[in-house]
Amino acid sequence: MTDPLIGQLATVFADVTGSNPPDPDADLIEGGVLDSLALVELLVAIEQELGIVVPAERLEIERFRTLARLAELVADCRALGTSDTA
């Protein structure tokens, strides 16, 4: 995990789930790591910890499959300027 954003997401993931973060490309949903409740908890924690707001039109399950895809989502939200202070 060399990408700092993936590292931040791994920390948030560990805090939310209480387990070690998986590899950045491990499928969190197919692997049974995240269920629907854990996914929502993770989304809320990411928004709070990283200071972003994920717009409803970006809430696609494919964006939550891996930590790497989550990092892309966070980067997209930052580029859009969707912070929780805006």
C-alpha positions in Angstrom: 0.0 0.0 0.0 2.1 2.9 -1.2 -0.7 5.2 -2.1 -1.3 7.5 1.0 -5.0 7.7 0.3 -5.3 3.9 0.3 -3.4 3.9 3.6 -5.9 6.4 5.1 -8.8 4.2 3.8 -7.2 1.1 5.3 -7.0 2.9 8.7 -10.7 3.9 8.5 -11.6 0.4 7.4 -9.8 -1.1 10.4 -11.5 1.3 12.7 -14.9 0.6 11.4 -14.7 -3.2 11.0 -12.2 -4.0 13.8 -10.3 -6.2 11.5 -7.1 -5.9 9.5 -7.6 -4.1 6.2 -7.4 -6.4 3.1 -5.2 -5.9 0.1 -6.2 -2.8 -1.9 -7.6 -4.9 -4.8 -9.4 -7.5 -2.6 -13.2 -7.6 -3.3 -14.8 -6.4 0.0 -18.3 -7.5 -1.0 -17.8 -10.8 -2.8 -15.3 -11.8 -0.1 -17.9 -11.2 2.6 -15.8 -8.6 4.3 -18.6 -5.9 4.1 -22.3 -6.4 4.4 -24.8 -3.7 3.8 -24.6 -2.2 7.3 -20.8 -2.3 7.4 -20.7 -0.6 4.0 -22.9 2.3 5.2 -20.8 2.6 8.4 -17.7 2.7 6.3 -19.1 5.3 4.0 -20.1 7.6 6.9 -16.6 7.1 8.5 -14.9 7.9 5.2 -16.9 11.1 4.8 -16.2 12.2 8.4 -12.5 11.2 8.6 -11.5 12.4 5.1 -13.8 15.5 5.0 -15.7 14.7 1.9 -19.3 14.2 0.9 -20.1 11.4 -1.6 -22.9 12.7 -3.9 -25.8 10.3 -4.3 -25.1 9.9 -8.0 -21.7 8.4 -7.1 -23.1 5.8 -4.7 -22.6 2.8 -7.0 -21.7 -0.6 -5.5 -18.8 -1.0 -7.9 -17.1 2.0 -6.3 -17.1 0.2 -2.9 -15.7 -3.2 -4.0 -12.1 -2.6 -3.2 -10.0 -0.1 -1.2 -8.4 0.9 -4.5 -11.8 1.8 -6.0 -12.7 3.6 -2.8 -9.5 5.7 -3.2 -10.6 6.6 -6.7 -14.1 7.6 -5.4 -12.5 9.8 -2.7 -10.2 11.4 -5.2 -13.2 12.1 -7.5 -15.1 13.7 -4.7 -12.1 15.8 -3.7 -11.8 16.9 -7.4 -15.5 17.8 -7.4 -15.0 19.9 -4.3 -17.6 17.9 -2.3 -16.2 18.5 1.2 -18.3 18.6 4.3 -17.2 22.2 4.9 -18.5 23.4 1.5 
